Amino acid sequence: MNLTKITNLNKEQIIQLFELTKELKKEPLKFKHSLVGKNVFFGTEKSSLRTRISFEVAMNHLGGNCIYYNLKDSTIGKKESWKDAIKNLERYVDLIALRVFSHNIFNEVVNNTKIPIINALSDDYHPLQILADLFTIKEKLGHLSKINIAYVGDANNNVTHSLILACAMFEINLKIGCPKELIPKSQVLIEAKKIGNNPIITTDPFVAVKDAQIVITDSWKSYDVTKDNTKILQKFQVNSNLMKHTNNALFMHCLPAHRGKEVTNEVIDSVNSIVYDEAENRLHTQKALILMMLK
């Protein structure tokens, strides 16, 4: 099993993963010897707080070991090919997690190793974040069936792409409010249509959040993006006025958040904000995923 994008898992596997996540969260000590002797390689081209720490803590809780490696200063992909590096790593570790800029790296990595691969973030997809998000939503609402989610902001990014595919899998009603210059990639929308349903895309944020039970946003300037889109995104800020037009929605953000830009303090610090529960569940869903892959 690999997880380079959310569609590597089917709906039944995700439901199974969530059941294991629930058990791991409730009784963490029950699994403390599950992965004794197992090693995970965590390589990243981009600085990381939640992803790195949650991987290291997850392996610690399961009795295994996580090896952090800074790809930014590495010779991999420069002096040494990804193929050669991966063929070496598979002799040392049991699972490889990569946080990289180009999603194309996963095509080369997956084709050259027999051990499990996890996409811990790429320019196109962020499946780990969406697994945590769906689990958190299920915790809060009790189910995922026919719920209404609104995504507001820059929609041409890894979080939105993974969210679109996941919502299609679970038949979740997704509306996206974004500038016309920052709509999701067409290939993602085509794939979502084949799976189930496409999101409704609008340039009016108030239309996007109408009847929403969940409102999600992300940074306006993240990853390796150098272009500043603040001007065209200004009307897509998630603030108290926008939230008043929802169905008393819960607010989510994958973090880090740029307070005062994509979201205001009054929203992210409100009683309807579940951003820290969402961040915690990265740990629990990743533990479940690693356990499923290695056991």
N, C-alpha and C positions, 0 to 999 in steps of 0.2 A: 504493500500500500504506500502510495506517495500522496502528498498534499501540496501541489504547486498552484492549484486554484480550487475554489470551493466545489466545483463540479466533479472533482476526482472522487468525491463522496456522493452517494445517493441519499435520498431523503431518509430511508430506513436506517442507513449507517449513522446519519447525523442524530436521529432520534435515539439510537443505541448509545452513541457517544454522550448525549445529554443525560441519559439514565446513569451512566458510569460517572459522569461529572457530578451529578447530584449525590451519589454515594461517596465519592472522594471528598466532596466538600463537607459532608455530614460526619464521616468517619475517616479522617486523614491517616490516623495511626494504623488503621487496618491494612494499609498498603505500604507500610514503611520499609518492608524488605522485598517488595515486588521486583525491583530492578537492580538488585545487588550484582555488581560486576559489569553492569552495562554503562556504556559511555556515549554521550552525545557531543558532537562537534557543533558549536554555534559560531558561525562566521558572519561578520557584518562589515559592509562598506559604509554604513551610516551609523552615527551615534545612536545609542538606544538606552532607554531607562526601563520602561515597563517590560519590553520583550526580553531583554537580556536577563534582568533580575528574575522575572517569572520563570524563565527556562532553568536558570540555575537553582532556584528554590524548588521548582517542580522535581528536578532530578534528585535533589537532596532529600525531599520528602519521600521519594520512591526508593531510596537506597542506592541510587546510581550517581554518576558523575557527569558534570557538564563542563566542557572545555571551551573557553572563550578564545576567539581568534580574530584579530583586527585585519580585515581584508583590505582596508584602505592603504595600509603600509606594506601589503604583501606583494610578492612577485607573481602570485597566481593571476593568470590572464594577461601577464606582461612577459616576464622572463620564462614562466612555466605555463603550459596550457592547462585549461580547466580539466581536460580529460586526464592528463597525467596526475594532477593533484588529487582528483577524486579517486583514481585507481589506487593511489597510495592511502588515502584516508580510509577507504573501505577495509583496509587491512588492520586498521587501528581501532576504529569506532563502530558502533552499532547503528547509528542514525546521524544524519547530517541535516542541520537547519541553517538556512542562508537568508540573510537580509541584504538584498542587492538592489542596485539601480535598474539594471536591464533584466526584464523577465526572460529574455532569450537565453540567458545563462542556464536556466532550468532545463531547456531542451537538450543542451549538451550534457548537463550533469545527470539527468535521469537516464539518458541513453548509454551512460558509461559506468553505471554502478548497479549492484543488486541490493544494496541496503536502502532503507526508507529515506526519502527526501521530504523536507518540510520547507515551504515558502514562508519565511518569517516576515516577509514584506518584499515587494518589488514595485517597479514603476506602474505596473498594470493591475496587480491584484494584492489583496491583503486578507487571505482566507482565515487566518487566526483571529483577526479582529472581528470578523463577521460571525464566527462560531461563538465567540464570547458575547457578542451583541444579541444574537438570537437566544442564547441560553438565558441571558439577563432579562430579555423581554418575556420569555416563557415563565421565568420566576415571578415577575411582577404582575403579568396579566393572567397567568394560569394556563395559557395556550398560545398557539401561533396561527390558528385557523382564521382566515378572513379578516385579519386585523388591518388597521390603516396606519401606514408609516409615511411620513414626509421627510424627504431629504432636501435641505436648503443650502445653497452655496455653490462652490466649485464642484461640478459633477463629472468632470473629466479627470478622475483620479482613482487610485487603487481601492479605496474604501467603497466608493460608489459603485464601481464595476462589480466588486464581490457582492455587495448588497443587492444589486439588480438580479444577479444570477441566483442568489439564495432565495429572494422573494419569489422568483419564478418557480423554484422548486417547491416551495411551501404554499403557493397560491396566496401570497400576501399582497394586499393592495398597496402599491408603492406609487407615490407621486413625488416628482422631483421639480423643485423650483430653482432655476439657474439661468444665468445669462446665455443667450444664444451662442456666444463664443466659447462656452465651456460646457457643452452638452457631452454626455458619455460617448465613448467610441462606438461606432456603428457595428463593429464586430461583436461587441458585448450585447447590444440590443438584438442583433440577429440570433445570437445563441440563446438569449432569454426567451425569444419568441418560439424557438424550437422546443424549449423545455416546457413552457407553460404560457406565461403572459408577459407583456412588456409593461414598463412603468408608464404613467402619464407624465409627460414633460411639459412644463409651462415656464414662461418667463415672469410670471406673477407669483411671488412667494405666498401671498394671501390665499390664492387659489390652491397652491400646493398643500398648505397646512389645514385647509378646511376639513373638519371631521377627523383630523389626525389624532391617534392615541399615543403615538411616538413621534417626536421630532428629532432628527439627527442632523448634525453639521460637522464640518471638518475645517482644518486650517485653510485660510485663503492663500497661503504661500508656504507650501510644504515640500518635502523631498528635495530634489535638486533644481526646483523651478526658480529661475532667476527673474522672470517677468513679473512685475508687480501689477496684479489685477484688482487692487483695492477699489479703484474708482468704479469699475463696472459691477463690483460685488457689493457695494455699499448698501443697496436697497435689500440685499439678502441677509443682512445681519439678523440673527435670532435675538430679539429683544422682547420686553414684556408686551408691547403692542402686538407683535406678531403672535405671541403665545396666546393672547386673548381670543384669537380666531380659531383655536384648536378645540378639540374635545377634551379639555383639561389634560393636555398631553404631558407625558414624561419626556424629559430632555436628555439626550445622549450625545457624547462627543468622545472620540477615541483618544484624545489628548496626545500631545500637549495642546492646550488651548491658548489662543492669543486673545486675552480678555480685552474687551473694548473694540475688537474687530469683528470676527465672525459671531461672537456671542458676548452679551453684556454680563456684568457681575450679578445683576439681579436675577438673571435666568440661571446661570451656572451654579449659583449659590442658593437657589430656591429649593423649597421642599419637593418640587417635582423633578429636580435634577437627580439623576442616578448615575452620574459619571464615575463616581468612586466605586460603586457596586460593579459597574461595567468593567472598570480597570482590575478589580479584584478577581473577577471571573475569568480574566485572561489566564491567571494561574491555574484555576480549576479545570477549565476546558483543555488547556495545553497538557496538563497532567493526564487527563483522560485520553487525549490523542496519542501521546507518547506511549502510554500503557497499552493501548489498542495496537499500536504499530509494533511494539517490541514483545508483546505477550500473545 
